[in-house]
Amino acid sequence: MAIIERPQSSEGSLLRDGTDLHDLVDADFGRISRRIYGDPEIFELEMERIFRRAWLFIGHESEVPEPGDYVTRDLAGEPIIMVRDDDTEEIGAFLNSCRHRGMRVCRADKDNVAFMRCAYHGWTYATNGDLRAAFAEELYDEEHLKKEELGLIPVTKVASYHGMVFGTWDENAPDLEDYLGDMKFYLDLLVGRSPTGFRVVGAPQVWEVNTNWKFATDNFTGDNAHLPTTHGSMVELQMLPPDPMAFSYGTMIDTTKGHVLHMVPGPPNPDGYYFGLPPEQVDGLKATLSQAHQDIARDHFISVGTVFPNLSYLQVMVSSVMGGPPAPFLNWRMWVPTGPHSTKIYSWFFIENNASAEYLKDSYECYVRTFGPSGIYEQDDMENWEECTRVNVGKIAQQYDLHHGMNMHLEPNPDWKGPGIAYPTSYGEMTQVAYYANWLRWMTEDDPTSDKVQK
Amino acid sequence: MITAVEGLPGTPVQIGSEIYSELLTMQYQDARYLDTGDFSTWLNQFHEDIRYSMPCRITRLPKDGPGFDPEMEFFSENHISLSTRVKRLETDMAWSEQPGSRTRHFVSNTLVRALEDDRYLVVSSLMVTRMRDDLPYDMFTGERRDQVVRTSEGFKIIERVVLLDQTVLRSYNLSIFF
């Protein structure tokens, strides 16, 4: 069953008023039209061409550790269930909708179940999605109740990488690992660096922000240039360095499929940084990853990035209190578009399974105090994203494109030890522009994941 | 966490008693410090060992309880982290409060329980509205549980737990206090 209608790139790039989407993103010069951040027609096209085709994050395997565990999520605006089958113990994902009248079958955010029973007429599904029983089955003709065809609608493809579970509604989507491409190398550094793996601690924090989802991803492409101003309060409290160029060092990486990130070194440290991890975690990293991974980990202590289209992470080391020592934490977040001007944010705190109690406590407190909705950093980020969204819907404002030009023509560093195109700075807008160029491919091309770049 | 009256620890303190009035006055003053932006005085009410928490909540079926997550919070604070938040607001670059929120903290349904060692549990319903700029207002409702201890400087709050009714915050940030 084909769920997805593929856009025709020849006509599909035209909006109803005749505007060509190609005219809204000028990746060579770095001009982005304000119109892409909230035009309802563009939002509908994004849902069709990006969100119902791309691999999207669903959750982490540790959120459903036991057979019969489920959590409810959103995949491209549709409610879904991620459930661990009590028979095979495999993780599956299904549309959270009964085949009878469409009722939501699982109605808690999480639970442990032997089966999933619809509250309307009692149709009952196994944890592998099969329809086990309909109501009053004996009253149906045989051809009117083919139970083998009436299981929960599965997410078309489900796959995981280092415990990160992704799904796509597109049967023609490439395999997850092809989709991730060179980003896999960096995911290894983030969630593949511990021989014991990672777990999510508690539930994700969830909050809804009146922003277009792309202002969040734009900020999570590795935008260090906002630190001295947006987070100026932290500079004043001496929790960030006063020199505005202190944040400029590092490397910005375009992995060429819309997945982008940066890697930032800390103050001079002869022992290396290893993201500020405690010694036993550094040992685990060294025992697990390649020499190239180890070299990059040694040289960096902060990394922020985005997996196209809407999964981002922070591997950060900051102080959460004045005069206090910094602590490292790993935070993953998903920007779920709920409308052209609204985004539901899911934010997960991750920790290595073998974390010491002290590392867990320091890392957790640092995360909650600095990021998330109450975070003394993040509070001010959302201020920006909401106001940008509100202003950029104006038709006069939209006559003037947004400006992305910093360090645009910097030459890549050929000696970078990881994959991707690596620019030797943390002050640049090339990862943002690379992200938008990929956005444009998805919005206009039949096969945006092909290696051939269409102009 | 949220329990019936019989499930509350300690013994009931009568409404209208001297202790009750003193602790209720503290609750009202707390609201007024916040609503007038007097954060440094607000901070003085807290014991140096304050634990200030707002757990995250998820939707669970009744068999699984009220759904407060034992491992994840929106606030996980001690005295120095609360002080850091207040100091941050005193800079002129805390953009989430430049311009500032106009809050109103409504405290009601207050019950007081006497605990051991001259401590009291003050359980209230809390409604907080926040207006800012010309935006639609945010509203938070929930239960607030303060544990108060008598010290040489009078009563101090040594534990504050805010149990929100919301699972998904319909608010872009928590730049205010509860």
Contacts between the chains, C-beta under 8 A, distances in Angstrom:
chain1	res1	chain2	res2	distance
A	107	B	59	7.7
A	107	B	61	7.7
A	108	B	58	7.8
A	108	B	59	5.4
A	108	B	60	5.1
A	108	B	61	5.1
A	108	B	64	7.4
A	109	B	58	3.9
A	109	B	59	4.6
A	109	B	60	6.8
A	109	B	67	7.5
A	109	B	167	6.9
A	110	B	58	6.4
A	110	B	60	7.1
A	111	B	60	7.1
A	111	B	61	6.3
A	111	B	64	7.0
A	201	B	71	5.1
A	201	B	72	6.5
A	202	B	56	6.7
A	202	B	69	4.5
A	202	B	70	7.2
A	202	B	71	3.2
A	202	B	72	2.9
A	203	B	56	5.4
A	203	B	58	4.9
A	203	B	69	4.5
A	203	B	71	7.8
A	203	B	72	5.3
A	204	B	72	7.7
A	205	B	56	5.7
A	205	B	72	6.6
A	205	B	74	6.5
A	206	B	56	8.0
A	206	B	167	6.9
A	206	B	168	4.7
A	206	B	169	7.2
A	207	B	168	6.4
A	207	B	169	3.7
A	207	B	170	7.6
A	207	B	171	6.6
A	207	B	172	7.4
A	208	B	168	5.9
A	208	B	169	6.9
A	208	B	170	5.4
A	208	B	171	7.8
A	208	B	172	8.0
A	209	B	172	4.5
A	210	B	172	6.5
A	211	B	172	7.8
A	230	B	95	6.9
A	232	B	91	7.5
A	232	B	93	3.6
A	233	B	88	4.9
A	233	B	91	4.4
A	233	B	93	4.3
A	233	B	94	4.3
A	233	B	95	7.7
A	234	B	88	7.5
A	235	B	93	7.6
A	236	B	91	4.2
A	236	B	93	5.9
A	237	B	84	7.0
A	237	B	87	6.0
A	237	B	88	6.1
A	237	B	91	6.7
A	239	B	84	8.0
A	320	B	81	6.2
A	320	B	84	7.5
A	321	B	80	4.7
A	321	B	81	4.8
A	321	B	83	7.8
A	321	B	84	4.7
A	322	B	80	7.1
A	322	B	83	7.2
A	322	B	84	4.8
A	322	B	87	6.3
A	323	B	80	7.9
A	324	B	80	6.9
A	344	B	168	6.9
A	349	B	72	6.8
A	364	B	76	7.1
A	365	B	76	5.4
A	365	B	81	7.6
A	368	B	72	7.9
A	368	B	73	5.7
A	368	B	74	7.3
A	368	B	75	7.0
A	368	B	76	4.4
A	369	B	76	6.7
A	369	B	77	7.0
A	369	B	81	5.4
A	369	B	84	7.9
A	372	B	74	6.6
A	373	B	74	6.1
A	373	B	169	5.7
A	373	B	171	7.1
A	373	B	172	7.6
A	373	B	173	5.3
A	373	B	174	4.7
A	374	B	54	7.6
A	374	B	74	5.3
A	374	B	75	5.3
A	374	B	173	7.2
A	374	B	174	3.8
A	374	B	175	7.7
A	376	B	84	6.8
A	376	B	85	6.2
A	376	B	88	5.6
A	378	B	173	7.3
A	379	B	94	7.6
A	379	B	96	3.8
A	379	B	173	4.4
A	379	B	174	7.3
A	379	B	175	4.6
A	380	B	94	6.8
A	380	B	95	4.5
A	380	B	96	5.1
A	382	B	96	7.4
A	382	B	172	4.5
A	382	B	173	5.1
A	383	B	95	4.8
A	383	B	96	5.0
A	383	B	172	7.6
A	383	B	173	7.3
A	384	B	95	7.6
A	386	B	172	5.5
